[in-house]
Amino acid sequence: MFAFIARRIGIVLLILFGSSFLVYNLEALSGDPLSELRTSSAKNKEFLIAQMTRQLQLDVPPPLRYFHWLQGVLGVFTGHPDLGKTRNGLLVVTEISGAIPTTIRLVLGATILAILLGITVGVITAIRQYSRLDYTMTFISFLMFSLPIFWVAVLLKQYMAIEFNNFLASGQITLPWIFGASVIMGLVIAGLVSGSRKRVLSLFGITFLATAGLLFVVNLTDWVLKPGLGIVGVGLIVAGIAAGISSIIVGFENKRVLYASLTVALATISLYFPINAMWSAKHLNLLGMLAPLLIIFAVAVATPFIFTRVDRGSALRTTVISAAFASLFMVIDRMQRTWFVYSNADGIDQRPIPTIGTVSVRLDSHNFWILLMDAFVHVLLPTVALTLISFAGYVRYSRASLLEVMNMDYIRTARAKGLSERTVIVRHALRNAMIPLTTLMAFDFAGLIGGAIITETVFGWHGMGTLFRNAISSQDLNLLMGVFAITSFMAVMANLIADLLYSALDPRIRVGN
């Protein structure tokens, strides 16, 4: 394995050198950074040209200039990297270090959501092949895959920001929206089941009436303006998720694991008021927000040792995942109860969903939850846009991969041995189906640093994508190569990590190395 890693690292370094050399020289020869100054009518034109020539080393041939740049890059091994200066005289390292956190904030959530939702839906549609659900998700995924990101972003700005802010003036859902939402929910739920036409129509009717009734209750309680799950809502959701995770990982027949996961839900309910009291501290920060949630994770780690004696690994995975969802919904509930205060804060003026920027510059508040809500609503629309586009690809890849694995001989052998369908899928098929998806996920995470040029432009974010676009448009070679160096390094490292993950998922690959 060590020889394999060393060999791959050598190839990575060779690829990085070759690609950076080509990009540097092609960009250097493709245009003249002094073209605007040459046509300028300024009296000190010659001085400005000489200054820019000296600053960008334009009097040095591009191949030699590349090695000057490479020498600064190699300073990373001594702790003093030097990527040069931009055309404006700013350090490239400073520009990139300021853009990377913005890009990660923009793309990370969308990537994780797309992976989790896409693989989940893809697995379900593969299990329910040729069902109503399969046909519906196939149509939706192809539709999402074909939509241009800028068009999706503009629609989201219009309907999820501008129109939704207008709707918040009253907070009342009109009858046409109630009818439409009830019909859509009925179609979705009816599409999840198979059976006779009578069964599907009955389920559609029940879902339609339940959704309409729930929306009427939302109107009566002004829930849109003052949302919140409360202890009952959090408890029911967490208990349902805990039971669902337990059924997927070990099945309902393993009562001890089910009791362990439900204990996590019970602990969440018991800690609801104490945690919210801790969160009400005046000078709360991120660490102070996360610290109380460690109690829930401590319960999640301890309960498998109390309830189970064998297969504690499966029990521990179940309880830890349940604790993660419990913590998530505790935070969601607290943010929901901040919604009304945030919407009416100075600088927001009851229009809480922004269409551009990363923060509300007019917001005057030092409250942790209000600032967290402000950060969330600014990242909401870009995240939804990126998730919708990436989600479709993961649905199709995961569905095709699982269907291929399900036709293998060892899957038929597992069924012939009498294993349950859940065990066959979760413990045998899904692990091998994840191997092709590993490369896709690795490159998506590597692409986090590269940014999303179109999305950043539409929503007014200044991240790595914006730096890349500005570097090309202004022929800023140092800035372009700084962005390229980081993104290309992440790409080749993602390929190496994917190879290592292959050996972890498939022992045959490990033996072959």
PEVEN-V244399 format. One record per run of one state. SS is the DSSP state (H for helix, E for strand, C for the rest). FROM is the first residue (numbers start at 1). TO is the last residue. If there is no record, write none. Layout:
SS/FROM/TO ; SS/FROM/TO
This chain:
C/1/1 ; H/2/30 ; C/31/34 ; H/35/38 ; C/39/44 ; H/45/56 ; C/57/61 ; H/62/78 ; C/79/84 ; E/85/85 ; C/86/90 ; E/91/91 ; H/92/127 ; C/128/131 ; H/132/146 ; C/147/148 ; H/149/167 ; C/168/174 ; H/175/191 ; C/192/196 ; H/197/221 ; C/222/229 ; H/230/249 ; C/250/254 ; H/255/270 ; C/271/271 ; H/272/279 ; C/280/285 ; H/286/291 ; C/292/292 ; H/293/307 ; C/308/311 ; H/312/336 ; C/337/338 ; H/339/343 ; C/344/367 ; H/368/406 ; C/407/408 ; H/409/416 ; C/417/420 ; H/421/446 ; C/447/452 ; H/453/459 ; C/460/463 ; H/464/473 ; C/474/476 ; H/477/505 ; C/506/506 ; H/507/512 ; C/513/513
